[in-house]
């Protein structure tokens, strides 16, 4: 992966209740992702509207979309592009 990557946040909700098979498939997908153009920064279980929140870097939007599409059969995922806040411009990017 090149040094400058885009940061994304994925908000995921499982379509069905978790099973051993679903967890195993997700672990295989994570392994495949990390061999390619995805670098995970954090994966969190959450309570509320979403089941998980995932922070990751990808080379570009296409790589991020491919990561999401691999899970479309078992998750509804909302993906956000994250732009780091700059201390000199806390109100947002200039």
Protein Blocks (a to p, Z undefined) as FASTA:
>chain_A
ZZbdcddddddddfbdcdfklmmmmmmmmmmmmmmmbccfbdcddedjbfbdcddddfbl
mlmmmmmmmmmmmpccdddddddddfklmnbcZZ
